[in-house]
Amino acid sequence: MTTLTESTVEAATLEWLVTIGWQTAHGPDIAPGAPGAERDDYGQVVLERRLRDALGRLNPSLPASALDDAFRKLTQPEGATLEARNRSFHRMLVNGVTVEYRSADGDIRGEPAKVIDFDDWAVNDWLAVNQFTVTETVGGNRNNRRPDVVLFVNGLPLGVIELKNPADEDATIWSAWQQLQTYQAELPTLFSMNEMLMVSDGLEARIGVLGAGREWFKPWRTVTGETLAALDLTELQVMLEGACYPERFLALLRDFIVFDDDGSGKLVKKMAGYHQFHAVRAAVSETLRAAELQQEQAIAAGSIRGRYETGSRPGGAPGDRRIGVVWHTQGSGKSLTMAFYAGAIVREPAMENPTIVVLTDRNDLDDQLFTTFSRCQDLLRQPPVQAESRADLREKLSVNAGGVVFTTIQKFFPEERGDTYPTLSERRNIVVIADEAHRSQYDFVDGYARHMRDALPNASFVGFTGTPIELQDANTRAVFGDYISIYDIQRSVEDRATVPIHYESRLARLELDESERPAIDPDFEEATEGEEIELKERLKTKWAQLEAIVGAENRVRQIAQDIVDHLEQRLEALEGKAMVVCMSRRICVDLYDELVRLRPEWHHDDDAKGAIKVVMTGSASDPLEWQQHVRNKARREALANRFRDPDDPFRIVLVRDMWLTGFDAPSLHTMYLDKPMRGHGLMQAIARVNRVFKDKPGGLVVDYLGLANDLRQALVTYTESGGTGRTAIDKEEAVAVMLEKYDVGSALFHGFDWSKWTSGTPSERLGLLPAAQEHILAQENGKDRCMTAVRELSQAFALAVPHEETFRIRDDVGFFQAVLAALSKQTAGEARPEEELELAVRQIVSRAVASEGMIDIFAAAGLDKPDISVLSEEFLAEVQGMPQRNLAVELLQKLLRGELSSRRRANVVQARSFAEMLEQTLRRYQNRAIEAAQVIEELIQLAREMREAASRGERLGLTDDELAFYDALETNDSAVQVLGDETLRAIARELVETVRSNVTIDWTLRENVRAQLRVLVRRILRKHGYPPDRQEKATLTVLEQAEALSEGWVLA
């Protein structure tokens, strides 16, 4: 029967790589000692000859001494941490290695040695190596690992692919990801040079970078970029052909990798997703067209599954200065996409040292985006600068050199209304990047667009937006052109670039009818969303009535109590943070005071401490009681860094308009809205909670003002503009899903009374667990069904809490989770299930049980957990006497499996024999062919035999290794009869000595070494008169045993 194996996936991977231009090699064929060896030892991770050849080929003018210096620096990157060394290596890879040498005339010269030719990929050396063994000593431990596929460019190991078997339900892409985490810790030299990591089980595939959590390993869904790949292609093939095609691979390396400081001081490596990569490449092409620096290059757009498409639309004429609009839904990395674009434009030779103007319409947005760009200086090849005033802007744009200049759009307005803005530069290589390119200011009559055109008549304009351009918005299209890339909500959620947003309406109790509610004038909203307090004051009368009602003392007190109750229940179920959006600064301060009155421990005068803060601007003229909340820019940024840190106790922030756009705090999962908002502003605000964080299932927007109609209108605009997916999902849908999952869980416990879980003493509650496990285990596939049901229920519960239905079922969910924890309690040799890794969804098991620490299934059953190698008859008798028969089977099964897993690494024959007996017994039990009592008898007997087997070596006078080979020979009864124990023991001793002295790293993959060992084993067997007809089978068994033992030998 033909079956799928991991090697099948490996072979397919290499085949796909060959079709796109890579060469391939088998690791053992180029390993140390092989005829085609390309390295001297297994600690060497660079293919030296290939790297030296490439350096010589790419730098023909450099002397040998300079090339040696480049080689040394590349292979020994500097840095105190793995991430720092990786950044140092990346800089050399992209910019070249700075070397010094003495020229023929005696002068000392310095220049960069090119490592890779980014302009002509075919000039480089492309090699994919499978089964590439690496050894490295870390912390006194000598590690020996063998990544599945390593991608070498010019002899440098730039990519690692870890593969799993699609037919093995336990081998998933996330077990491959976990393996990569181990490799990074144990093989730091290999990973200091790594640029990208890939995992796949042949069907699913994800791509990420060094140090990235599993939530940041993303699919690559397109090959050439115009549309999503066809559904009949595997994700692995799409990822390889899309991201590893040499020209795209090099583009990713050069223009789409950044090292960001997340605020904690730790470097975070980031790489573009497919939507960012292709959007930027299309935008660069359109820039050259719009600036009339090359002929138009139209790219066709295609069909939609969730909307993703990249390419130009018909109508963009050469030299029209309208590059287009990139619409990527909020939270999907728009700010970083803008930085990638700026970096690519700066590097583009045809642009001839361009000037880039980055435009926002608010000071805080300007600061946030400037911070993002400042962290990407390696991409930009220069530090960005901010225009401090209109005069400063004019000065910065009047120069005839490049530069990246940040400004707010208001600085393009002349001193007097109706005046003409002076022309600053007529160069064609100026690009204006506008953030959120859909605001009402972009008009040509007397708006900012006209003044920008007056100032920079030949500049080209590109817009980036997280929300679509409204159909009737002709102004934005007139300035920027049409879409060149679309990545909408549905596509983003399916890729897990963002999480879905849920909506809950609470306490919308205003003492006036909806019809009486003052209309929120669009111009007024734009003004009040800005930082300039004067603008707000000038128009404040327009909503004085509503502000007075919303900020009434009784209502603020009611809202505060509700937030405290609601949030504390949320935080029990889901780790993370909350943002409260208030209508005015006065309400922010009043609500803060009320929240702190209810929870005094949340407050602290020190910015570096405390769980709650107000973030707002202000001035000395503000009331005295506001002054503690008025901070300068540096203090606000320090608070932002605290809030971004998921482990910082700063959990709740109150804002009026700051942090509502362009601010990322992935662990933020709840937003309390108590401010009138509409349109793009509303869409942008609620998107603060859609960021990916660990296994966060979604964000929640809690509405205190009745903004459902505004949200519906925003959705109408969104869908009219071509978007798919929903801006926000009614929380009642999450509750319905939770109740559905709860019904599934409850059905598994039908007929079981767990009422003592809420009313009993701690000991009674703990005592429920063995009986509950017994109830689950007695059902067909009960354990697997229960684990799936409870995990799904826990995630649904985290989305729905708090709600009256979550109160009703909370204790039941806690009970189900306790049973799940007991059922999944791991034993030696068992890996942690992937669902347990980096959880944001919290267990809500009652504190009475949780305070006792992890639930131990042996303790819950009233037993001491034993060491199987010294199983006492008393323990076996206790298990045999347990009233919960199915639980007794589960306990014995866990013990025996754990012990077998350990023994398999030392004695293959013995472990296989016992494993067959165990599986046979369990199969009969699962098929209900034998009763629990009988299976317990058989498992106890098996445990006794395993205990007995552990002491056999001592009786025979053999070491553990010698006993393993003795068992390999003893499987043949006739050999035992002919030769007797004494001769078999002698053969075993000789085999250990011979095999141990002949195995080397990688010997299991090298056929010449295996052949030599087979000859040596047969020679020993013949010498001692082992039955000839049994020699072949015995030789294979001995080699199999040697494989199990040899890893410990070669590292010893």
N, C-alpha and C positions, 0 to 999 in steps of 0.2 A: 504494500500500500504506500502511495506517495504522500508524504506529509510535509507541511511547512515547518521550517526550522529557522533559527536566527541566522544561520549561514546562508539560507535562501535570500533573506532580506539583504544581507551583506553583499551577496553576488549581484542582486538587482541594483543596489546602490552603485556599485562599481560600474556596471553596464551603463547606467544612466549618465554617470560622470564621463565615461569614455565618449558617449555620443555628443557631449557638449565641449569636448576639447581637452579633457584631462588624460594623462597617462596613469597607469596603475601598476602597483607592485605588491607582492605578498610579503608581509613583514619579516618572516623567517628567512626569506631569500636575500634580504639586504641586511640581516642581523649580523652582529659581530661573529666572526668565525666562519660565516657562509662564504662560498666562492664569490658571490656578488656583493659582499659586505660593503655598506656605505657608512658605517660608523665603527669606532674602535671599541666601545663598550656600551652597555645598556643605559648608563646614566647620561649618555650624549643624546640630546633631543634634536639637534640640528644635523642635516645631511651636509657635512662640511664641504665635500667636493662641489656639490651643486651650488652652495652659497658662494664659495670662492670664485667659481666660474662666472656666476651672475655678476658679482661685484666687478670682476675684470672686464666682462663684456659691456656693462653699462657705464663704466668709468675708464675708458681707454687712456685718458690723459693722466690718470693718477699713478704715482709710483707704487711699487710693491709694498713699501713700508706703510704708506697711507691706507692701502687696501687691508693690510694686516690689522692696522689700528681700527678700521671700520668693522672688520670681522670680530675683533675682541669686544668692542663696545656693543655690538648687536647681540652677541651671545652672552653678555654679562650686563644686562640693563640695571641701572641704579635705582635705588628706592628702598625705604625701610619696610614697606608692606608689599604684598603681592600686587595689590591694585596700583600702587605707586610705580612699581617696576613695569607693570603692564602699560601704564601711561607713558613712561619713559621710552619703552620699546615702540609703542604706537607712533610717538612723535618722530622717532628715527625712521620708521617705516614710511611715513607719509612725506616728511620734509627732507629726508636724507640724513646721513651721519656726518656730523662736522668733524673733519680731520685736518691736521696740520702736517706740512711736509716742506722740505727745503727744495727750492726750485734749482734749475741748472745754474742760475746766476747767483745762487747763494742766499736768496731771500727766503724768509719763512712765510709760507702762504697757507691760508685756510679756506676750505670750500666744502660743500656738502657732497658726500659720496652717495650716489643714487642707489637705492636698494631694490626698487621695483620700477619698471617702466609702466606708468599709469596710462600713457597715451596709446601704446601699442601692446595689447595684452599678449600677442603671439610671441613677442620677444622674450617673455618670461618662461620659466620652467614650471610646469604644472604637473604635480604628482600626488595621487591618492594612494595611501598605503593602508592595507587592512591588517589587523592583528599586530599592531606595533607595540612591542613590549618596552616598558620603561621602568627603571629602578631608581629610587632615590631614598636617602636616609634623612628622616625628619624627626627631630626630638628623640634621637637615639633609636628609632624604629626604622628598619630597612624595608621599604615598601616596594612591591613588585606588582605592577598593573599593566593591563593590555587593552587600551582603547580599541574599539572596533574599527574605526576608519579615522586616519589623520590626514588632513589636507595640507600639502606642502607647496608653497610658492617660492621658487628660488632657494629651495632647501630649508625654508623656515616653516615651522608647524603652526600655520595660521588658523586652522579649523579642526575641530574634533566632532565626530559623529558617533553617538552611542545608539545602538539598535537593539530591539527586542523582537521576540517571536510573536506574530499576530495570532497564532493559534493557541498560545499559552495565556489563560485568563489572568494569571498572576503577574505576567511580564507586560507592564504597561509603559507608556511614554514617561510616566512619572517615576516608575522604578528606574528607568534610564536616567532621568533627571537627577534622582538621588545618587546614582552611581557617579555622575559628573561632579556632584558636590564632594564626594569622597576623593575623587581624583584631584580636584583642586587643592584639597588639604594635604594630600600625600605626594603630589608631583608638582610642587610649585615652580620648578624650572621650566617644565613643559608649558604650564599655563601662564607663565610670565610673558610668553610670546603669542598667546592665543588671541584671535580677533573675533571669532564667532563659534558658538556651540549649537549643535543640532541633536535632537532626539527623535526617534521614530520607532513604531512597531510595524512598519511597512504600510500601514493604512493612515493613521494619524501621524502628524509630524509638527514639531515646534522648533523655533529658532530663537536664540537668545545670546547673552554675552556673559563674560566672567562675573561672578558674584550676584547675578540676577536671581531673584526669587522665582518660584514656579509660576506665579501670576504674571511675570514679565517674559515668559517664554510664549511666543505668539505664533499662530499659523502664518504661512506665506501663501496667499491665495491666488496669485496671478503669475504667469510666466513672463509675458512681454509688457504687461502693465496696463493695457487699454481696458480690459474687462476681467472679471473673475474667470478662473480656469474652469473648463468643463467638469461636470460632476463625475464623469466616468474616469477621471485621472485620480490616482491616489495622491494624498497630501504630500507624501514623500517625494514623488516624481515632480510635483509642482514646485516644492521647495528647492530641490536640487537644480532643476532647469531654470527656475526663477531667480534664486539667490546665488547659485554657484556657477552660473554661466560666467566665464572668465571676465568679460567686460563689465558685467553688473557686479560681480564679486569685488573687483578693484574699485568700482565707484562707491560701493558700500563702505569699503575700508577707508577711502580717502575723504569722502564728503559726508558720511552719515553715521559717524561714531563720535561721541563726546564723552568726556569725563567730568561729571557734575559733582559739586559739593552740595549735599542735601541739607546743609545747615548744621549737621552734627560734627562736621570736620572730617567725615569719612568720604573718600572718593566713591562715586557711583558711576559705573560705566553704563552708557545707554547707546542703543542702536536704533535707527529708524525702522518703523514697520513698513510693510509693502505699500500702504496708502501714502505714507510720507515720502518714501523713496521715489515713487513714480510721479507724485504730484510735483515734487521739486524738479525732476528732470523735464517734465512737460513745461513747467513754468520757465525754466532756463531757456528752452527752445523758443517759447513764445516771447520771451524777453528779447532775444536776438532778432525775431521777426518785427516786434513792435518798435524796436529802436532802429530798424532797417540795417541791421548788422549781418543779416543772412537771409536767404530766401525762406519763405513760409514752409513749415513742415507740419502738415496736417496729420493728425492721428485719429483713426476712426473710433467712435464710441460704440459700445455693444449693449447686450441685454443686461437685465438687472435682477439680482437676488438680494433684497436689501440693496440699497443703491451704492454701488462703487463704480466709478468710471473716471478715466483720466485721458485727456487729450483736448485738442482745440476744437472749437465749434466753427462752422462756416461763417465767414464775414469779417474775420480779423485781417485787415489789409496790412501789407508791409509798411512800416513807418507810421502806423496810426497811434502809437504810444499807449495803446491799451493792451496790457499783457493778459488780463483776465482776472477771474475770481476763483480762489480756492475755498470751497465750502467743506470743511471737516468738522463734524459735530463736536460740541464742547466736550472737553475731557479726553479727546483722542490724540492730544499732543500737538495742538496747533502752534503754540509758542515755539516749540522745538523745531517744527516744520519751517517756520519763518527763519529761524537761525540757520538751519541746513540750507535753505534757499539762498540766504545772504552769503554764506560761505562758498556755495557753488558759483554764484555770480562773481564774487571776488576772484575766484580761481580761473574763471573763464577767460582765455587769452583774447577773444574777440572784444571783450568789454574794455580792455585797455585801462586797468586800474580805475574802476568805476567809483562813484560816490553813491552811497546808499542812505536814503532818508527814511527812518522808521517813524511812522506817524500814529499817534493815539489821540484820543479826545479828552483824556483826563490825566491829571498828574500822577495819581496812584498807579494807573495802568502803565504810564510811561516808566515809572520806577520799576514795576514788576517785570516788564518786558526787557528793560535795560539790564536788570539783574540776570535774567536768563541769558541774554547775549553776552554779558560780561563773563559768564562761566564758560562760554564757547569761544574764547579768544583764539584757541588753537585752530578752530575752523575758519575764523574770520581773518586770521593772520595779522590782527591789529586789535587794540582795545577800542571799544565803541566810546563815543562821547555824547554827553547830554547838553542840549542848548539851554542855557539858563534864562535867556530873555530874548526878545525880538531882535535886539541889537546883536546879541551873541549868535543867534541863528544866522543872521545876515553875514556875519563875519566868517562863520564856519563854512557856509555854502559858497562864498565868493572865491575860495581858493581853487586852483586848477589841479588839485591832486585828489586822490581817493578819500576814503574815510567812511565810517559808519556813524551817522548823526541821528540822535533821538530828539524828537520834539513833539510837543502837543500841537494840534492843528490850529489852536487859537493864536499861536505865535505867527501864523501866516496872515493874520488880519492886519490891515494898515492902521496907523494911529487914529485916523479919522474915517468914519463911515463914508463911503463913496469915493475915497481916494484910491489911487492905483498903486499896487505893491511894486516896488522897483525890481527890475530884472537882475537876478543874482548870477546866473550862469546860463549860457546857451549850449553847453555841452550836451551831446546825445547819450553819453554813457552815465547818466544819472537815473537811478531807479528809486521810486517812492513806494515803500511798502506800507499799506494802510491796514491797521488792525481793526477788526469789526467794521468792514467796509459796507455798511448799510445805513449809517446814521443820516439824519435829515440835513446835516450841514453840507453834504456834497452837491451843491447846486452851482450852476454857472452864472446866475444873475448877479447876486451880490454875496455869494457864499464863499466858503473857504476854497473850494475847488477852483474857482476863478482866480483867486489870489495866488494859489500854488502855480497855476498855469502862467500867470504874469511873471512870477518869480523865476520859474524854471520852465521856460517855454518848450524845450525839447526833451524833458524828462519823460520816462515811461512809468505807468502806474500799475501796480498789482495789489489786489485786495485779498485779505484773508478773513474769513468769517466762520463763526461756529454755528450761526443760524442762517437760513437761506435768505436770499434777496426777495423781497415781495414782488409779486408779478407786476404791480403798478409802479414800482420804483424805477423810473426811467433815469433818474439822476445818477444812481450808482452805476448802471450799465454804461451811461454816457462817459463816465470818468474811467472805469476799469475794464469794460468789455464784459463778455459772458463767462460762464463757468469753464474752467480748464481742469478741475478735479472735484469730484463729489464723493464724500464718505459720510453716509447718513446714520441716524440713530440705530436703525435696525441692523445695519451692517456692523456697526461699532459694537453693539451688544452681543451679536453672534460671534464676533472675534474676541470677545471679552477685552476689548480696548476700553470699554466702559461697562458699568453695571446699570440695570434698569432702575428707574426712579418711580417710587410709589407715592401716592397722594392721599392725605387724610385731612378731612375738614373737621375742625373742633372749635367750639365756643365762638362762633361767628355771631355774637350778640351785640349789635350796635343799636342804640335807641333811635334809629331813624330808618325809614323804608329805603329799599334799594333805589327807588325812583328819586328820593330826596338826596341821595349821596352825591356830594359834589363831584363833578366830572374831573378827571385828572388830565389836565391839558398836556398833550405830548411835549410841547416846547418847555413847559414847566418841569415835567419829569426829567427831561434831559438836563435842565439847569440844576435841579436839586440833586441829581446823581453825582454832580461834580464836587470837587473839594472846596471850591471857592464859596465861602460862607456868605459873602456879600450878595451873590446871585440868589442864594436861597432866601435871604432876608428880604430882598427886593420883591419877591413874589409870594411871600409867606401867607399873605392874607387870603390867597386863593384856596388854601385848605385849612385855614385856622379853625373852622368849625369842626371838620373831621378830626384834626389833630387833637383838639380839646376833648372830643368824645373818646377817641382811641386811648389817649393818655390819662383818662380820668382815674383818680386814685383807686376806686373800688375795682375798676376793670384791670388795672395793672396788678393789683393784689391777686385777683382771680387768675390772671394769666400766669403769674409767678408760681402760684400753688400748682397749677396744672402742669407747667414745665417741669417742676421738681418731681412730681409724681410720675409723669410720663417718661422723663429722661432716666430716672433711676431704674424704672422697669426695663427700659430699652438697654441700658448698660449691663443689666443682669444677663441679658441674652446675647448681646452683641458688643464686642470690644470696639471702642472708637470715641468719636467726639461729636459735638453739636454746635450749631451756629444759630443765634437768634437775630432776626432782622427787624429792626424797629423803625417806626415812621419818622422819628426825629431824635436829635441828640438828647433832648430833655427826657424823652421816654426811655432811651437807653440807660440814662443815669438812674431814673426812678425805678425801672425794672431791676437794675443791678442791686440797688439798695434793698428792694423787697426780697430778691432771691437770697441775698446775703443774710437778711434777717431770718429767713427760713432755714438756711444752712450756713451758719457763721464760719464753719470750718473751711468753706470754699474760698473765703477771702484771705488775701495777704497783701500788705502794703508793698512788698518787694516784687518788682517785675519778674524776677527769676523764680518766684514761688507763687502758690495759690492755684486754684482750679478754675477760677472765673475772672475774665477781664473784659473791659469795654475798649474797643479799638475805634478811635475817632480823632478827627483833627479839632483844633480849637485855637483860641487866642487868649491873651491876658485879660481881655474885656469880658470873658465868659464868667458866669457865677462862680463863687469860691468853691462850692461843693462839686463843681465839674472838674476842677483843676487836677485832681488826682488821676483823671482819665485822659487828660490831654498830654500827649507824648510827642516828642520830635521823631523825625524819620528813623534815626538809628534805633531808638527804643521800640518803635513799632516793628521794625525788622527783627529785632531780638525776640519780640513776642511771636512774630510769624514763624520763626524757627522753632520756638517751643511748641507752637500749635501743630506744626508739621510733624514733629517727632511723636510717633504713636505711643511711646513709653513715657512721655512727659505727663505729669498729673494735670496740666492745663487742659481742661476738657470742654469748657463752655466759653464761647466768645459772643459778645453782643456788638452788633455793628448797625450803622445806618446805611452807609453805601460803600464803605471800604471792604475789600476782600470779596466783593460780589462778582467781579469779573477778573479773569487772569490769575486767580489765586488757587493753588493746588495744595490740598491736605488730604491725601488718600484715605486716611482713617476717619475722616468726617462722614458720618452716615445719616445725621438727622438735621434738618433745617426747620426752624420755627419762624414762619412768615407772619409778621404783624405790620405790614407796610403795603400800601397800594402799589401794585406793579402791573406792567402790561407788556405785550409784544416781546421784542428782543431782550429787553432788560429782565423780564420775568424768566425767559428761557435761559439766559446766561446765569442768573442767580441760582435757580434750582439745580443747574448742572454742577454746582459745587459739590453735591453729594453723589455724583455718578462715577467718581474715580475708583479704579480697581485697587483693592487692598486685601491681601491674603485671600481668604475665601468669603469675603463680604458678599452676601447674596444680592444686595441692592441698597439704594438710598431711600430715605423717607422725607417728604416735604409735609409739614404740618401747617395747615392754613387756619389762622385765627381771624381773618378778615373776610372770608367768603370770596376768594379769588378764582373760584371754579370757572366762572364765565370768561374771565381774562385768560385763563389757561386753555379753555376750549378754543377761544379766538386765536390764541398763539398756535394751537395745533392746526386750525383751519389754514392759517397763513403758511405753516410749515408744509402741509400736504399739498396745498395749491402750488407751492413752489417746487414740488417734485420729490419731497422727502418721504421715506417710508419708515414705519415704526411709530411708536407712540412717545410723546414727550413725557408723559407721566401716566402711571397705571393706578387706577383707583385702589386704595388700600383694601377695600372690601373684597377685591379679587384675590389679594394675598391671604385674607382671612378665609375665603372659600377654599383655597388650595390647602391651607393649614388644616381646616376641618376635614377635608378629604383625606389627607395624610394621617390625621388623628384617627379617623374611622378605620383605616388600614391597620394602624398600630393596635387599636383597641380590639379589633377582630382577632388578632394573634393571641390576646390574653382573655378571650371569651371563656367564661366559666371559671376564671381565677379571681379570687377575692384579694384585692390589694388595699382594702380600706385602712388597714393598720399603717399604711405608708404615711398617712396624714395624722392619724390619731394615736399611734402607738409610741412606745418609748424607743430611744435609739437602738436598744438591743433587739426589740421586736421588729423594728424596721429593717435592720440588718439581716435579721432572721428570715425576712420575706424572700431575700434574693435567691437562696438555694432552691426554694420551692418554685419561684418564678422561672429560673433557668430550667428546672425539670419540666415545667409546663411547656416551655418553648422547644426544648430539645426532643420532647415526645412527638412533635409534629414533623411532618415530612418537610425537609429542607428548612426546618424551623429557625435554625441559627442564622442562615444567610438571609432569609426573609425578614427576620427581626432586625438585623443590622442595617439592611437597606431601608426598611420602613422608618426606623428611628432616626437615622441620619437625615433622611428627606424631611421628616417631621421637624427636626431641630432647625434646619435651615428655614423652613416655612414659618416656624414659630418666631424666629429672629426677625423676619420681615414684618410679621403681623403685630408683634408686641409694641405698645400696650393696646389692648382692646378688651371689651368685656368678655369676649370668647377666650382670650388668652388667660384671663383671670380664672375662668371656669376650668380650663384644662391644664393649668400650669403644673399642679402637683402630679397629675398623671404623666405629663411629659417628663418631669423630673424622675418619676419612677421608671419610665421606659428607658431613660438615659442611664440610670443606675444599672438596670439589667443589661443594657448594651455594654457598659463598661466592664461588667463582670464576664460577659460572654467573650469579649474581645481581649481579655487580660492575656498578655503574651507570655510565652514561655521561652526558655533558652532556644536560640536557633530560629525563632520566628521574627520576621521583619515587621517593623511598624507598618500598619496599613496606611496607604497614601492619604486617606481622609484625615488621619491624625496629624499630618504635617502642617505646621503654621496655621492653626485655627484662629479665625476671628470670631466665629460662632461659638459662644460659650456654652458650657454644660451648666444647666440650672438645677443639677441634683441638689437636694436639700442639704443645707450646711451641716446638719447633724451627722450625715454620712460622710460628706466631703471633708469635714474637719478631721476625720480619722485617717485621711490620706487616701491613696489609691485603693479602690476596692479590690481585695484579694479574694479570689474565688475559693481558695482553700480555707482562709480564715472565716469567710461567710458560711462555709459548710461545717465549721467547727473543727477543722483539721490544721495541724502544723504542716507547712509546705516541706516536703522531704527532698533529700538528695537521692536520686534514683539509684546511684551506685551503692548506696548503703540502705536500701529500702528495708525497713524492719518488718517483721511479721505482724507486729502490733499495728503499724500503719495500714498494712494490707487488710488486716482484719477490720479496722475502723471503716475503710472504704467499703468493704464487703457488707458491712452492717448498716450503711447509710440507707435511710428510707427513700431518698431521691435516686432511683436506680439510673435514670438517664443522665443525671448530673454526675453520678459516679463514673459512668462510661466516659463522659466528657473530661473529667479530671484525669483519669488514667490515660486517655488518648493524648491529652496535652503533654503529660509527663513523658510518655513513651516517644512521641514525635520529637520532643525537644532533645531527648537523649539520642535518638537515632540520627538527628541532624548533626550532633556533635561527633558521634561515632563514625558517620560516613566519611568524615575527613581523615580518619585514622585507620579504619578497618572496613574496606568496601564489602568484602564477602560476608562478614558477620552482620553488618548493617543491612545488607540486601536481604539476607535470610530472615532477619527479624522484621524488616519492613514488609516483606511478602506475607509473613504470618499476621502482622497487624492489619494490613489492608484486607486480607481475606476475611479475617474476623469481623472487621468493621463493615465490609460489604454485605455480609450475611445479616448483620444487625440492621443496617440501613434498609435492606430489602425485607425487613421484618421476618427473616427466616428463623432467627433465634431470639429469645427473650432477653431483656436487659440482664436478668440474673445470670444467665448462661454466659453472656458476653463478658460480664464482670469476672466470672471464674476464669475464662480464657485469657483475659488481659492480665489478671493477677499472676497467672501461671507464666505468661510471657515476661512479665516484669521480673519474676523470680529467675527465669532462665537468663535474662540479660544481666541481672546482678551476679549470677553464677559465672557467666562468660567473662565478666570483668576481672575475675581472679584466676582465670585459666593460665595466663602467661606466667604468673608467679609459680604455679604448680609445675609448669613445664620447664621453668628456668629460662624463659625467653623475655626479651624486652618487648614493649608494645609494638615496635616496628617489626621485630622478628616474628611476633605472634601473627601479625597481619599477613605476612608472607606464608607462614605455616598454614593459616586458614585457607589461603589461596590454593595451596597444594593439596590440602586435606579434603577438598571438595570431591576429589576422585577416590571413591572407596577402594578400588583395586590397588591404587598406589599405596594406601595405608596398609593393606594386607601384605603386599609384596615387600615393601621397604621397612615398615615399622616406624614407631614414633621417633626413635633415636636418629635414624637417617634423615627423616623429614625435618627434624630440628636442625641438623647440620646443614641441610640444603638452605633452610630459611636464614640461618646466620650468614652463610656465604652470599646468598642473594642480596641481603641488606648491604653488606660490605661492597659488593660489586656494583650494584645499581646506584648506591649513594655516591660512589666515587666517579660515576660516569654521567650522571644527569647534570644538565646546565640549564640556565634560564632559557625558556622557549623550546626546550627539547621536545615537548609534546607536539609542537607544530612542525618540527623539522624531521622529515622522513629519513634523512641519512642517519641521524642520531638514533631514531627509533629502530631502524634496521640493525644498527650496530648492537643495540641493547638486546634485540631479539636473538642475535647470534650468541651473545654472552650468556643469556638465560638458558638457551637450548644446550649450550656447551656444559653448563653446570648440571642441568637435568640429566644429560647423557652420562656424565662422569659418575653420577650417583645411581645410575640404573633406573631412572624414572621410566615407567612403561611408555614405549615409543608411541603407541597409538593415542596416548593422552598428552603427549608433550605440547602439541600445538595449542590446545585449549588452555593448558596450564600456563604456557608462555603469555597468552593474551590476558589471562587473569592477573598474572604477576605484573604485567605492564600497567594494567588498569589500577592495580593497587599502588604501583610506583607513582602514577599520576596524582593520586590522592595525597601521598606522603611528601612528594618532591618539593612542593611550594615551601614547606617548612625547612627542608634540607638546603635548598639553594639560598635561602635567606639567612640560614644559621651561620 
